[in-house]
Amino acid sequence: MAERALWATTSVEKEQGQWSVWIEVAFGDGMVRKRIETYRSEQLAMLAASVISRVANVEMFGT
């Protein structure tokens, strides 16, 4: 069975004129950081990051 995540957070970073959404997930034995998607506007990236963060928290904590 997969190890349960302790927490997850998203961030938005500017890369080569576009905006990338990253997710960081912490486990008991380390952390994983992955780029999710790249968007042409900061507003779209922030919206996506917000949705991804909320879904991750529902999946982990059921809230």
N, CA, C and O atoms as a CHARMM CRD file, in Angstrom:
* protein
*
  252
    1    1 MET  N      0.83700  -1.18300   0.00000 PROA 1      0.00000
    2    1 MET  CA     0.00000   0.00000   0.00000 PROA 1      0.00000
    3    1 MET  C      0.87900   1.24400   0.00000 PROA 1      0.00000
    4    1 MET  O      1.92800   1.25600   0.64400 PROA 1      0.00000
    5    2 ALA  N      0.47300   2.27400  -0.70300 PROA 2      0.00000
    6    2 ALA  CA     1.25300   3.51100  -0.81000 PROA 2      0.00000
    7    2 ALA  C      1.25400   4.26300   0.52100 PROA 2      0.00000
    8    2 ALA  O      0.27800   4.24500   1.27200 PROA 2      0.00000
    9    3 GLU  N      2.36700   4.91400   0.78200 PROA 3      0.00000
   10    3 GLU  CA     2.48200   5.71200   2.00100 PROA 3      0.00000
   11    3 GLU  C      1.56200   6.92400   1.91300 PROA 3      0.00000
   12    3 GLU  O      1.41800   7.53000   0.85200 PROA 3      0.00000
   13    4 ARG  N      0.95200   7.26300   3.01700 PROA 4      0.00000
   14    4 ARG  CA     0.01700   8.39500   3.06900 PROA 4      0.00000
   15    4 ARG  C      0.78500   9.71900   3.15200 PROA 4      0.00000
   16    4 ARG  O      1.75400   9.83400   3.90200 PROA 4      0.00000
   17    5 ALA  N      0.35200  10.69800   2.38900 PROA 5      0.00000
   18    5 ALA  CA     0.98800  12.01700   2.39200 PROA 5      0.00000
   19    5 ALA  C      0.67000  12.75600   3.68400 PROA 5      0.00000
   20    5 ALA  O     -0.41800  12.61500   4.24300 PROA 5      0.00000
   21    6 LEU  N      1.64100  13.55300   4.15400 PROA 6      0.00000
   22    6 LEU  CA     1.45500  14.35900   5.35700 PROA 6      0.00000
   23    6 LEU  C      0.84900  15.71900   5.02500 PROA 6      0.00000
   24    6 LEU  O     -0.01100  16.21500   5.75400 PROA 6      0.00000
   25    7 TRP  N      1.29000  16.31100   3.94400 PROA 7      0.00000
   26    7 TRP  CA     0.75500  17.59400   3.48100 PROA 7      0.00000
   27    7 TRP  C      1.11400  17.80400   2.02500 PROA 7      0.00000
   28    7 TRP  O      2.00700  17.15600   1.48000 PROA 7      0.00000
   29    8 ALA  N      0.38800  18.73400   1.40900 PROA 8      0.00000
   30    8 ALA  CA     0.65900  19.09800   0.01600 PROA 8      0.00000
   31    8 ALA  C      0.43300  20.59700  -0.14300 PROA 8      0.00000
   32    8 ALA  O     -0.44400  21.17700   0.49700 PROA 8      0.00000
   33    9 THR  N      1.23200  21.21100  -1.00100 PROA 9      0.00000
   34    9 THR  CA     1.08100  22.62200  -1.28800 PROA 9      0.00000
   35    9 THR  C      1.40300  22.87100  -2.75800 PROA 9      0.00000
   36    9 THR  O      2.13800  22.10400  -3.38000 PROA 9      0.00000
   37   10 THR  N      0.85600  23.93700  -3.29800 PROA 10     0.00000
   38   10 THR  CA     1.14200  24.30500  -4.68100 PROA 10     0.00000
   39   10 THR  C      1.81500  25.66600  -4.71700 PROA 10     0.00000
   40   10 THR  O      1.67300  26.47100  -3.79600 PROA 10     0.00000
   41   11 SER  N      2.54500  25.90700  -5.78500 PROA 11     0.00000
   42   11 SER  CA     3.17700  27.20700  -5.98700 PROA 11     0.00000
   43   11 SER  C      3.14200  27.54600  -7.46900 PROA 11     0.00000
   44   11 SER  O      3.00500  26.66800  -8.32100 PROA 11     0.00000
   45   12 VAL  N      3.26700  28.84000  -7.76100 PROA 12     0.00000
   46   12 VAL  CA     3.27600  29.33100  -9.13200 PROA 12     0.00000
   47   12 VAL  C      4.58400  30.07000  -9.35000 PROA 12     0.00000
   48   12 VAL  O      4.95300  30.93900  -8.55900 PROA 12     0.00000
   49   13 GLU  N      5.29000  29.72500 -10.42800 PROA 13     0.00000
   50   13 GLU  CA     6.57700  30.34000 -10.72700 PROA 13     0.00000
   51   13 GLU  C      6.63000  30.76500 -12.19200 PROA 13     0.00000
   52   13 GLU  O      6.12400  30.07000 -13.07300 PROA 13     0.00000
   53   14 LYS  N      7.24500  31.91000 -12.43100 PROA 14     0.00000
   54   14 LYS  CA     7.40500  32.39100 -13.80200 PROA 14     0.00000
   55   14 LYS  C      8.60300  31.68900 -14.43100 PROA 14     0.00000
   56   14 LYS  O      9.69200  31.65300 -13.85900 PROA 14     0.00000
   57   15 GLU  N      8.37600  31.12900 -15.62800 PROA 15     0.00000
   58   15 GLU  CA     9.42400  30.41100 -16.35000 PROA 15     0.00000
   59   15 GLU  C      9.34000  30.75500 -17.82700 PROA 15     0.00000
   60   15 GLU  O      8.34800  30.43500 -18.48300 PROA 15     0.00000
   61   16 GLN  N     10.34300  31.38600 -18.34400 PROA 16     0.00000
   62   16 GLN  CA    10.44900  31.69200 -19.77400 PROA 16     0.00000
   63   16 GLN  C      9.19300  32.38200 -20.31700 PROA 16     0.00000
   64   16 GLN  O      8.68400  32.01700 -21.37700 PROA 16     0.00000
   65   17 GLY  N      8.70200  33.37900 -19.58300 PROA 17     0.00000
   66   17 GLY  CA     7.55500  34.15000 -20.03200 PROA 17     0.00000
   67   17 GLY  C      6.20300  33.50700 -19.80400 PROA 17     0.00000
   68   17 GLY  O      5.17800  34.09300 -20.15400 PROA 17     0.00000
   69   18 GLN  N      6.17500  32.31000 -19.22300 PROA 18     0.00000
   70   18 GLN  CA     4.92100  31.63900 -18.89600 PROA 18     0.00000
   71   18 GLN  C      4.90700  31.35300 -17.40200 PROA 18     0.00000
   72   18 GLN  O      5.88700  31.62200 -16.70800 PROA 18     0.00000
   73   19 TRP  N      3.81000  30.81300 -16.90700 PROA 19     0.00000
   74   19 TRP  CA     3.63000  30.55500 -15.47900 PROA 19     0.00000
   75   19 TRP  C      3.42500  29.06000 -15.25500 PROA 19     0.00000
   76   19 TRP  O      2.52800  28.44900 -15.83500 PROA 19     0.00000
   77   20 SER  N      4.26700  28.48700 -14.40700 PROA 20     0.00000
   78   20 SER  CA     4.19800  27.04600 -14.11400 PROA 20     0.00000
   79   20 SER  C      3.59800  26.81300 -12.73800 PROA 20     0.00000
   80   20 SER  O      3.87800  27.54500 -11.78900 PROA 20     0.00000
   81   21 VAL  N      2.76600  25.77700 -12.64600 PROA 21     0.00000
   82   21 VAL  CA     2.19100  25.35300 -11.37200 PROA 21     0.00000
   83   21 VAL  C      2.95800  24.13500 -10.89000 PROA 21     0.00000
   84   21 VAL  O      3.10800  23.15600 -11.62100 PROA 21     0.00000
   85   22 TRP  N      3.44200  24.19700  -9.66400 PROA 22     0.00000
   86   22 TRP  CA     4.19100  23.11500  -9.03800 PROA 22     0.00000
   87   22 TRP  C      3.41400  22.59100  -7.84000 PROA 22     0.00000
   88   22 TRP  O      2.70300  23.34500  -7.17600 PROA 22     0.00000
   89   23 ILE  N      3.54900  21.30100  -7.56700 PROA 23     0.00000
   90   23 ILE  CA     2.98500  20.71700  -6.34800 PROA 23     0.00000
   91   23 ILE  C      4.11600  20.07500  -5.56200 PROA 23     0.00000
   92   23 ILE  O      4.99400  19.42300  -6.12700 PROA 23     0.00000
   93   24 GLU  N      4.07900  20.27100  -4.25600 PROA 24     0.00000
   94   24 GLU  CA     5.02000  19.63300  -3.34600 PROA 24     0.00000
   95   24 GLU  C      4.21400  18.78400  -2.37400 PROA 24     0.00000
   96   24 GLU  O      3.26200  19.26700  -1.76000 PROA 24     0.00000
   97   25 VAL  N      4.59700  17.51900  -2.23800 PROA 25     0.00000
   98   25 VAL  CA     3.90500  16.59300  -1.34800 PROA 25     0.00000
   99   25 VAL  C      4.92700  15.99800  -0.39700 PROA 25     0.00000
  100   25 VAL  O      5.95400  15.47300  -0.82700 PROA 25     0.00000
  101   26 ALA  N      4.64300  16.08100   0.89800 PROA 26     0.00000
  102   26 ALA  CA     5.55200  15.56000   1.91500 PROA 26     0.00000
  103   26 ALA  C      5.06300  14.21000   2.42400 PROA 26     0.00000
  104   26 ALA  O      3.87800  14.01300   2.69200 PROA 26     0.00000
  105   27 PHE  N      6.00600  13.29300   2.54600 PROA 27     0.00000
  106   27 PHE  CA     5.76300  11.97100   3.11100 PROA 27     0.00000
  107   27 PHE  C      6.65900  11.81000   4.32800 PROA 27     0.00000
  108   27 PHE  O      7.52300  12.65400   4.57000 PROA 27     0.00000
  109   28 GLY  N      6.47500  10.77100   5.08100 PROA 28     0.00000
  110   28 GLY  CA     7.28800  10.53300   6.26500 PROA 28     0.00000
  111   28 GLY  C      8.76600  10.38800   5.95700 PROA 28     0.00000
  112   28 GLY  O      9.60200  10.69800   6.80600 PROA 28     0.00000
  113   29 ASP  N      9.10700   9.92600   4.77000 PROA 29     0.00000
  114   29 ASP  CA    10.51400   9.68300   4.43700 PROA 29     0.00000
  115   29 ASP  C     11.07300  10.65000   3.39000 PROA 29     0.00000
  116   29 ASP  O     12.16200  10.41500   2.86500 PROA 29     0.00000
  117   30 GLY  N     10.35500  11.72500   3.07700 PROA 30     0.00000
  118   30 GLY  CA    10.87300  12.69000   2.10800 PROA 30     0.00000
  119   30 GLY  C      9.77200  13.50300   1.46100 PROA 30     0.00000
  120   30 GLY  O      8.61000  13.45200   1.86400 PROA 30     0.00000
  121   31 MET  N     10.17300  14.26000   0.43900 PROA 31     0.00000
  122   31 MET  CA     9.25000  15.14500  -0.24000 PROA 31     0.00000
  123   31 MET  C      9.40000  14.98700  -1.75200 PROA 31     0.00000
  124   31 MET  O     10.49000  14.71600  -2.25400 PROA 31     0.00000
  125   32 VAL  N      8.29100  15.16100  -2.46800 PROA 32     0.00000
  126   32 VAL  CA     8.28300  15.09000  -3.92500 PROA 32     0.00000
  127   32 VAL  C      7.80500  16.43900  -4.44900 PROA 32     0.00000
  128   32 VAL  O      6.83800  17.00300  -3.93700 PROA 32     0.00000
  129   33 ARG  N      8.48500  16.95100  -5.46900 PROA 33     0.00000
  130   33 ARG  CA     8.09500  18.21300  -6.11000 PROA 33     0.00000
  131   33 ARG  C      7.98100  17.97300  -7.61600 PROA 33     0.00000
  132   33 ARG  O      8.93100  17.51900  -8.25300 PROA 33     0.00000
  133   34 LYS  N      6.81300  18.28100  -8.17600 PROA 34     0.00000
  134   34 LYS  CA     6.56400  18.03800  -9.60000 PROA 34     0.00000
  135   34 LYS  C      5.89000  19.25000 -10.23000 PROA 34     0.00000
  136   34 LYS  O      5.05500  19.91100  -9.61300 PROA 34     0.00000
  137   35 ARG  N      6.27300  19.52600 -11.47600 PROA 35     0.00000
  138   35 ARG  CA     5.57800  20.57000 -12.23100 PROA 35     0.00000
  139   35 ARG  C      4.32100  19.94600 -12.82600 PROA 35     0.00000
  140   35 ARG  O      4.36800  18.88300 -13.44500 PROA 35     0.00000
  141   36 ILE  N      3.19800  20.63000 -12.62400 PROA 36     0.00000
  142   36 ILE  CA     1.91600  20.11800 -13.08100 PROA 36     0.00000
  143   36 ILE  C      1.62900  20.57300 -14.51000 PROA 36     0.00000
  144   36 ILE  O      1.35200  19.75300 -15.38600 PROA 36     0.00000
  145   37 GLU  N      1.69600  21.88800 -14.74200 PROA 37     0.00000
  146   37 GLU  CA     1.32700  22.44000 -16.04800 PROA 37     0.00000
  147   37 GLU  C      1.89000  23.84400 -16.16900 PROA 37     0.00000
  148   37 GLU  O      2.25000  24.46600 -15.16900 PROA 37     0.00000
  149   38 THR  N      1.96300  24.34000 -17.39400 PROA 38     0.00000
  150   38 THR  CA     2.41500  25.70200 -17.67400 PROA 38     0.00000
  151   38 THR  C      1.26900  26.46300 -18.32900 PROA 38     0.00000
  152   38 THR  O      0.58300  25.93600 -19.20500 PROA 38     0.00000
  153   39 TYR  N      1.06600  27.71300 -17.89600 PROA 39     0.00000
  154   39 TYR  CA    -0.02900  28.54800 -18.38600 PROA 39     0.00000
  155   39 TYR  C      0.52000  29.85600 -18.94400 PROA 39     0.00000
  156   39 TYR  O      1.60000  30.29900 -18.55200 PROA 39     0.00000
  157   40 ARG  N     -0.21700  30.46700 -19.84900 PROA 40     0.00000
  158   40 ARG  CA     0.21300  31.72000 -20.47400 PROA 40     0.00000
  159   40 ARG  C     -0.01900  32.92900 -19.58100 PROA 40     0.00000
  160   40 ARG  O      0.63200  33.95700 -19.76800 PROA 40     0.00000
  161   41 SER  N     -0.93500  32.83700 -18.61000 PROA 41     0.00000
  162   41 SER  CA    -1.18600  33.97900 -17.72100 PROA 41     0.00000
  163   41 SER  C     -1.04800  33.55900 -16.25900 PROA 41     0.00000
  164   41 SER  O     -1.30500  32.41400 -15.88900 PROA 41     0.00000
  165   42 GLU  N     -0.63600  34.52000 -15.45100 PROA 42     0.00000
  166   42 GLU  CA    -0.50200  34.26000 -14.01200 PROA 42     0.00000
  167   42 GLU  C     -1.86500  33.96600 -13.39500 PROA 42     0.00000
  168   42 GLU  O     -1.97000  33.12800 -12.50000 PROA 42     0.00000
  169   43 GLN  N     -2.89200  34.63400 -13.85700 PROA 43     0.00000
  170   43 GLN  CA    -4.23400  34.43200 -13.31800 PROA 43     0.00000
  171   43 GLN  C     -4.70300  32.98800 -13.51900 PROA 43     0.00000
  172   43 GLN  O     -5.24300  32.38400 -12.59100 PROA 43     0.00000
  173   44 LEU  N     -4.50800  32.43500 -14.70100 PROA 44     0.00000
  174   44 LEU  CA    -4.89000  31.03600 -14.94900 PROA 44     0.00000
  175   44 LEU  C     -4.07000  30.08200 -14.09400 PROA 44     0.00000
  176   44 LEU  O     -4.60000  29.10700 -13.56000 PROA 44     0.00000
  177   45 ALA  N     -2.78100  30.36200 -13.96600 PROA 45     0.00000
  178   45 ALA  CA    -1.91900  29.50700 -13.14500 PROA 45     0.00000
  179   45 ALA  C     -2.35000  29.53800 -11.68100 PROA 45     0.00000
  180   45 ALA  O     -2.37200  28.50000 -11.01900 PROA 45     0.00000
  181   46 MET  N     -2.69100  30.71600 -11.17400 PROA 46     0.00000
  182   46 MET  CA    -3.13500  30.83100  -9.77800 PROA 46     0.00000
  183   46 MET  C     -4.45100  30.09100  -9.55700 PROA 46     0.00000
  184   46 MET  O     -4.64000  29.45300  -8.52100 PROA 46     0.00000
  185   47 LEU  N     -5.35400  30.17400 -10.52100 PROA 47     0.00000
  186   47 LEU  CA    -6.61900  29.45200 -10.42700 PROA 47     0.00000
  187   47 LEU  C     -6.37100  27.94400 -10.40100 PROA 47     0.00000
  188   47 LEU  O     -6.93900  27.23100  -9.57400 PROA 47     0.00000
  189   48 ALA  N     -5.53000  27.46800 -11.29900 PROA 48     0.00000
  190   48 ALA  CA    -5.21500  26.03800 -11.34500 PROA 48     0.00000
  191   48 ALA  C     -4.55400  25.57700 -10.04900 PROA 48     0.00000
  192   48 ALA  O     -4.88900  24.51400  -9.52600 PROA 48     0.00000
  193   49 ALA  N     -3.62400  26.36400  -9.53100 PROA 49     0.00000
  194   49 ALA  CA    -2.92800  26.01200  -8.28700 PROA 49     0.00000
  195   49 ALA  C     -3.91500  25.91000  -7.13200 PROA 49     0.00000
  196   49 ALA  O     -3.80500  25.01700  -6.29200 PROA 49     0.00000
  197   50 SER  N     -4.87300  26.82100  -7.09100 PROA 50     0.00000
  198   50 SER  CA    -5.88000  26.79800  -6.03500 PROA 50     0.00000
  199   50 SER  C     -6.73200  25.53500  -6.10200 PROA 50     0.00000
  200   50 SER  O     -6.97300  24.89200  -5.08100 PROA 50     0.00000
  201   51 VAL  N     -7.18300  25.18300  -7.29100 PROA 51     0.00000
  202   51 VAL  CA    -8.00900  23.97800  -7.46100 PROA 51     0.00000
  203   51 VAL  C     -7.21100  22.72200  -7.10200 PROA 51     0.00000
  204   51 VAL  O     -7.71500  21.84500  -6.40000 PROA 51     0.00000
  205   52 ILE  N     -5.98200  22.63500  -7.57700 PROA 52     0.00000
  206   52 ILE  CA    -5.13900  21.46700  -7.30400 PROA 52     0.00000
  207   52 ILE  C     -4.89100  21.32300  -5.80500 PROA 52     0.00000
  208   52 ILE  O     -4.94600  20.21700  -5.26800 PROA 52     0.00000
  209   53 SER  N     -4.62000  22.42900  -5.13700 PROA 53     0.00000
  210   53 SER  CA    -4.37500  22.39400  -3.69900 PROA 53     0.00000
  211   53 SER  C     -5.60900  21.91600  -2.93300 PROA 53     0.00000
  212   53 SER  O     -5.50200  21.09700  -2.02100 PROA 53     0.00000
  213   54 ARG  N     -6.78100  22.43500  -3.30900 PROA 54     0.00000
  214   54 ARG  CA    -8.01300  22.01600  -2.63900 PROA 54     0.00000
  215   54 ARG  C     -8.29900  20.53400  -2.84700 PROA 54     0.00000
  216   54 ARG  O     -8.69000  19.83900  -1.90900 PROA 54     0.00000
  217   55 VAL  N     -8.10900  20.05100  -4.05600 PROA 55     0.00000
  218   55 VAL  CA    -8.35000  18.63500  -4.34800 PROA 55     0.00000
  219   55 VAL  C     -7.36600  17.75900  -3.58000 PROA 55     0.00000
  220   55 VAL  O     -7.75500  16.71800  -3.05100 PROA 55     0.00000
  221   56 ALA  N     -6.10900  18.16100  -3.51200 PROA 56     0.00000
  222   56 ALA  CA    -5.10700  17.38700  -2.78000 PROA 56     0.00000
  223   56 ALA  C     -5.48500  17.28000  -1.31200 PROA 56     0.00000
  224   56 ALA  O     -5.34800  16.21200  -0.71500 PROA 56     0.00000
  225   57 ASN  N     -5.95900  18.37100  -0.72300 PROA 57     0.00000
  226   57 ASN  CA    -6.33800  18.34200   0.68400 PROA 57     0.00000
  227   57 ASN  C     -7.57700  17.48900   0.92500 PROA 57     0.00000
  228   57 ASN  O     -7.66700  16.81600   1.95200 PROA 57     0.00000
  229   58 VAL  N     -8.52400  17.50400   0.00800 PROA 58     0.00000
  230   58 VAL  CA    -9.69600  16.64300   0.14400 PROA 58     0.00000
  231   58 VAL  C     -9.26400  15.18200   0.07600 PROA 58     0.00000
  232   58 VAL  O     -9.73200  14.35400   0.85800 PROA 58     0.00000
  233   59 GLU  N     -8.37600  14.87000  -0.85500 PROA 59     0.00000
  234   59 GLU  CA    -7.90800  13.49200  -0.99400 PROA 59     0.00000
  235   59 GLU  C     -7.15500  13.01700   0.26300 PROA 59     0.00000
  236   59 GLU  O     -7.28100  11.85900   0.66000 PROA 59     0.00000
  237   60 MET  N     -6.38300  13.90400   0.87800 PROA 60     0.00000
  238   60 MET  CA    -5.58200  13.51100   2.03700 PROA 60     0.00000
  239   60 MET  C     -6.38800  13.48700   3.33500 PROA 60     0.00000
  240   60 MET  O     -6.28100  12.55600   4.13400 PROA 60     0.00000
  241   61 PHE  N     -7.20500  14.54300   3.52900 PROA 61     0.00000
  242   61 PHE  CA    -7.84500  14.72900   4.83500 PROA 61     0.00000
  243   61 PHE  C     -9.35400  14.62700   4.81900 PROA 61     0.00000
  244   61 PHE  O     -9.98700  14.59900   5.87400 PROA 61     0.00000
  245   62 GLY  N     -9.93800  14.57000   3.63000 PROA 62     0.00000
  246   62 GLY  CA   -11.38000  14.47000   3.53600 PROA 62     0.00000
  247   62 GLY  C    -12.09900  15.74500   3.95000 PROA 62     0.00000
  248   62 GLY  O    -13.25600  15.69900   4.36600 PROA 62     0.00000
  249   63 THR  N    -11.41400  16.89100   3.83900 PROA 63     0.00000
  250   63 THR  CA   -12.04900  18.16700   4.23700 PROA 63     0.00000
  251   63 THR  C    -12.17500  19.07900   3.05400 PROA 63     0.00000
  252   63 THR  O    -12.68100  20.19400   3.18500 PROA 63     0.00000
